[in-house]
Amino acid sequence: MDVGAYILSEYIPAKPLVGNLEVCFTAGEQTPTEACAQLKCGDVLKFPFARLDSQPRSVEIKESKVLVAADKATETKSVVELTLESTFDYQPGDTIGIMPTNNTEQVETLLYRLELLDQADATCHLKIVLNCAKKNAKLPAHIPATTTPREILTHCLSLNFVPQKQLLSALAGFTNDDKERGFLSCLSSKQATEHYQSLILEKGLLFIDILELCVNCRPSLAFLAEHLPRLLPRPYSIASSPLEDGNRNLRVIYSLLSHRPGVTTSMLEAAGQQSSPEHPKKVVIYPRISNLFRYTEQDLGSNQILIAVGTGLAPFLGFLAHKEELLKQQSQKESGHSWLYIGAKTPVAILKREKLMAWQQCSLLERLRMCYSRGESPIYVQQMLEEDCEDLVKFLMKPETVLYVCADGAKISQSIASGLGRCLQKALHLSEDEASQLLKELKTQGKYREDVWL
Ligand SMILES: Cc1cc2nc3c(=O)[nH]c(=O)nc-3n(C[C@H](O)[C@H](O)[C@H](O)COP(=O)(O)OP(=O)(O)OC[C@H]3O[C@@H](n4cnc5c(N)ncnc54)[C@H](O)[C@@H]3O)c2cc1C
């Protein structure tokens, strides 16, 4: 891509971000840490939605298993199940935060660009510059008081984010190449809104891509430390029951994009592949605050309608495994009925299909319906719901029934909600407005629980 082609003849650059920090190197080196450096930041640093009774901890990856292989022809993503060491109590449906680390090669390239390869592991700290013009300049809470350039770039800062105009404008000041300077300044201007729209918002160029385009741009580490966003944990649903192996393990399931995979999923992929029983790799996780989207012993007597698309099945695998374990423990107890509606691209893309069939065989699952978007009708979950409309609404309206929807996208959840609305309309002879009002009420009553991932 020729960056010169994106420079307008007239433009006014955005006001650039300014640097208020400096990096001071002190004597000594540190061996690169595998655990997340943000753990060294102390209590001032909060982890989003973290449960108060537990700290983020480095845990072993005990196993990594491919559940679904990627398939280009059907655009099926690879899906992997990770078994992790469990160090806290949980219930199926709960979620954990996983701390990502940036890709090692990306970090190495950036250290080279910043001319810091020689000092990559040298001990350093951040300081507010003398005569700082900004009144309330602060040190970033997500960077440890004593650290190294490698640590900062690997564990603390996001490199894959959408660059804002003021940042682009500031980056222009870090290159001595006229074309790059023009490109960055221009892209930050109001006049180049169309270019910003097409390159950044549509083509999806991230901060790291901009640096790749502008090979002479060398921002300082202090500037990056101050202005790059914090590398944040990503939530994952627990896909196992704590009763399965004495609460020693927990499982999560993730899908991986084939083209430009995300930060956390590519980290998990690499760690999972390198991990072995003799040399287990570790990952930093913490339990997130629970909500109503869970299945506990108290739910054994109630009914569930479980609706999922793709990897959205993950929490329900935990629900059903828990139900199975609870029933093993207390076989005399009456259990409720569970119905599962699941959609995937193809039959092989249904996670743990055999297990689901076995659960249906032993009546743990009273109803199991599957559909395939690359198959024959019905292709979407909402079509199956509509086919079962009368039964489904009757079952849903029982006081002890709760409906759970988990989909890896807001659009899918919306389509499912519309499908459910149509079922209510038809079965209860309601108008569209009345049906959507009823859906709202069901949500408020906690009878309709949703987990939206993205
Ligand atoms: C409550 C909750 C529970 C979740 N549970 C799970 C779970 O159990 N399993 C799971 O796989 N994900 C789950 N997610 C999504 C997960 O948190 C991440 O967003 C996802 O894994 C991508 O993270 P990343 O760091 O690899 O990608 P990022 O680097 O953050 O992503 C870069 C871009 O790529 C897109 N992207 C990356 N990977 C994927 C993918 N596999 N599919 C579609 N788009 C993608 C992102 O949308 C983003 O726009 C959950 C999210 C929430 C809010």
The ligand as a MOL file (V3000), in Angstrom:
LIG
                    3D

  0  0  0     0  0            999 V3000
M  V30 BEGIN CTAB
M  V30 COUNTS 53 58 0 0 0
M  V30 BEGIN ATOM
M  V30 1 C -19.3630 -13.2120 28.8150 0
M  V30 2 C -18.4910 -13.6680 27.6660 0
M  V30 3 C -18.1440 -15.0160 27.5560 0
M  V30 4 C -17.3680 -15.4530 26.4890 0
M  V30 5 N -17.0770 -16.7800 26.3700 0
M  V30 6 C -16.3550 -17.2310 25.3170 0
M  V30 7 C -16.0680 -18.6260 25.1700 0
M  V30 8 O -16.4290 -19.4490 26.0100 0
M  V30 9 N -15.3760 -19.0110 24.0740 0
M  V30 10 C -14.9500 -18.1060 23.1100 0
M  V30 11 O -14.3250 -18.5250 22.1180 0
M  V30 12 N -15.1820 -16.7820 23.2570 0
M  V30 13 C -15.8640 -16.3330 24.3260 0
M  V30 14 N -16.0900 -14.9920 24.4630 0
M  V30 15 C -15.4170 -14.0600 23.5300 0
M  V30 16 C -13.9710 -13.8480 24.0340 0
M  V30 17 O -13.9980 -13.0950 25.2470 0
M  V30 18 C -13.0690 -13.0830 23.0390 0
M  V30 19 O -13.7220 -11.9090 22.6240 0
M  V30 20 C -12.6740 -13.8870 21.8160 0
M  V30 21 O -12.0980 -15.1240 22.1790 0
M  V30 22 C -11.6420 -13.1290 20.9670 0
M  V30 23 O -10.5860 -12.7260 21.7930 0
M  V30 24 P -9.1410 -12.4040 21.2210 0
M  V30 25 O -8.3730 -11.6690 22.2470 0
M  V30 26 O -8.5230 -13.6180 20.6230 0
M  V30 27 O -9.4690 -11.4380 20.0180 0
M  V30 28 P -9.1930 -9.8330 19.9200 0
M  V30 29 O -7.7580 -9.6190 19.6680 0
M  V30 30 O -9.8130 -9.1730 21.0730 0
M  V30 31 O -10.0580 -9.6440 18.6370 0
M  V30 32 C -9.7580 -8.9400 17.4830 0
M  V30 33 C -10.9940 -8.9320 16.6080 0
M  V30 34 O -11.2260 -10.2210 16.0420 0
M  V30 35 C -12.4940 -10.7150 16.3690 0
M  V30 36 N -12.3310 -12.1360 16.7600 0
M  V30 37 C -11.2530 -12.7010 17.3280 0
M  V30 38 N -11.4540 -14.0270 17.4970 0
M  V30 39 C -12.7000 -14.2910 17.0290 0
M  V30 40 C -13.4820 -15.4790 16.9110 0
M  V30 41 N -13.0150 -16.6480 17.3100 0
M  V30 42 N -14.7110 -15.3710 16.3920 0
M  V30 43 C -15.1920 -14.1910 15.9560 0
M  V30 44 N -14.5030 -13.0280 16.0200 0
M  V30 45 C -13.2710 -13.0810 16.5550 0
M  V30 46 C -12.9650 -9.8900 17.5340 0
M  V30 47 O -14.3460 -9.7160 17.4680 0
M  V30 48 C -12.2530 -8.5680 17.3650 0
M  V30 49 O -13.0050 -7.7080 16.5890 0
M  V30 50 C -16.8840 -14.5480 25.5190 0
M  V30 51 C -17.2010 -13.1830 25.6570 0
M  V30 52 C -18.0030 -12.7520 26.7010 0
M  V30 53 C -18.3540 -11.2840 26.7950 0
M  V30 END ATOM
M  V30 BEGIN BOND
M  V30 1 1 1 2
M  V30 2 1 2 3
M  V30 3 2 2 52
M  V30 4 2 3 4
M  V30 5 1 4 5
M  V30 6 1 4 50
M  V30 7 2 5 6
M  V30 8 1 6 7
M  V30 9 1 6 13
M  V30 10 2 7 8
M  V30 11 1 7 9
M  V30 12 1 9 10
M  V30 13 2 10 11
M  V30 14 1 10 12
M  V30 15 2 12 13
M  V30 16 1 13 14
M  V30 17 1 14 15
M  V30 18 1 14 50
M  V30 19 1 15 16
M  V30 20 1 16 17
M  V30 21 1 16 18
M  V30 22 1 18 19
M  V30 23 1 18 20
M  V30 24 1 20 21
M  V30 25 1 20 22
M  V30 26 1 22 23
M  V30 27 1 23 24
M  V30 28 2 24 25
M  V30 29 1 24 26
M  V30 30 1 24 27
M  V30 31 1 27 28
M  V30 32 2 28 29
M  V30 33 1 28 30
M  V30 34 1 28 31
M  V30 35 1 31 32
M  V30 36 1 32 33
M  V30 37 1 33 34
M  V30 38 1 33 48
M  V30 39 1 34 35
M  V30 40 1 35 36
M  V30 41 1 35 46
M  V30 42 1 36 37
M  V30 43 1 36 45
M  V30 44 2 37 38
M  V30 45 1 38 39
M  V30 46 1 39 40
M  V30 47 2 39 45
M  V30 48 1 40 41
M  V30 49 2 40 42
M  V30 50 1 42 43
M  V30 51 2 43 44
M  V30 52 1 44 45
M  V30 53 1 46 47
M  V30 54 1 46 48
M  V30 55 1 48 49
M  V30 56 2 50 51
M  V30 57 1 51 52
M  V30 58 1 52 53
M  V30 END BOND
M  V30 END CTAB
M  END
